[in-house]
C-alpha cells in the first residue's frame, strides 16, 4: 500500500520519491482514505434513495389521476409512452377540484408523482418524481428516477433530472409537470 500511495503522490506532485517524508505521506494517506470514504457514503445514499423511490412507486395508497384507473396515451412527444398516473396524499393535497395542479402553483415537499408506463399491456417502468428541495440529488427541487418492475434502476437519482428538466420545463407552469396539460 505504501508503495502504491508513494507512486500516486509522486505523480500528482511531481516530486522525487526521496523528497517525500513520512508526515507528508501520512497526510496524503488520510486524504485518500477520506476521499474513498466520501465516495462510498454518497454511493450508499444514492442507492438508498433509489430504493425508496422504487418502493414509493409501488405503494398501495397512491391515488389515481382524477380518481380513475385510466391508461393515458403518450402525448406531446413524451418519451414515456402510455401510462397510468398516481399521486401520494401530499401531492393530492396540492391538486385543485379538477384534479390538476393549478397554473403557477407548486407541489409541497414530500409530494410523489408516479407514472406507471405500459407497453403492449405490460408494465415496463415506474417513472417517479419526488418533491424534495433539500436533497443533494434534486434537480429543480425534484428528485427524478425511473425503475423497471423488478426494481432495477433505469434512470438514477444521481442524474438529478438532467435528461428530464428541459422537457418538463416546457409549456404551462405547473411545477415541472406536463400531464395536466396533455390529458
Rosetta blueprint (number, residue, H / E / L):
1 X L
2 X H
3 X H
4 X H
5 X H
6 X H
7 X H
8 X H
9 X H
10 X H
11 X H
12 X H
13 X H
14 X L
15 X L
16 X L
17 X H
18 X H
19 X H
20 X L
21 X L
22 X H
23 X H
24 X H
25 X H
26 X H
27 X H
28 X H
29 X H
30 X H
31 X H
32 X H
33 X H
34 X H
35 X H
36 X H
37 X H
38 X H
39 X H
40 X H
41 X H
42 X H
43 X H
44 X H
45 X H
46 X H
47 X H
48 X H
49 X H
50 X H
51 X H
52 X H
53 X H
54 X H
55 X H
56 X H
57 X H
58 X L
59 X L
60 X L
61 X L
62 X L
63 X E
64 X E
65 X H
66 X H
67 X H
68 X L
69 X L
70 X L
71 X L
72 X E
73 X L
74 X L
75 X L
76 X L
77 X L
78 X L
79 X L
80 X L
81 X L
82 X E
83 X E
84 X E
85 X E
86 X E
87 X E
88 X L
89 X H
90 X H
91 X H
92 X H
93 X L
94 X L
95 X E
96 X L
97 X L
98 X L
99 X L
100 X L
101 X E
102 X L
103 X L
104 X L
105 X L
106 X L
107 X L
108 X L
109 X L
110 X L
111 X L
112 X E
113 X E
114 X E
115 X E
116 X E
117 X E
118 X E
119 X E
120 X L
121 X L
122 X E
123 X E
124 X E
125 X E
126 X E
127 X E
128 X E
129 X E
130 X E
131 X E
132 X L
133 X L
134 X L
135 X L
136 X L
137 X L
138 X L
139 X E
140 X L
141 X L
142 X E
143 X E
144 X E
145 X E
146 X E
147 X E
148 X L
149 X L
150 X L
151 X L
152 X L
153 X E
154 X E
155 X E
156 X L
157 X H
158 X H
159 X H
160 X L
161 X L
162 X L
163 X L
164 X L
165 X H
166 X H
167 X H
168 X H
169 X L
170 X L
171 X L
172 X L
173 X L
174 X L
175 X L
176 X L
177 X L
178 X L
179 X H
180 X H
181 X H
182 X H
183 X L
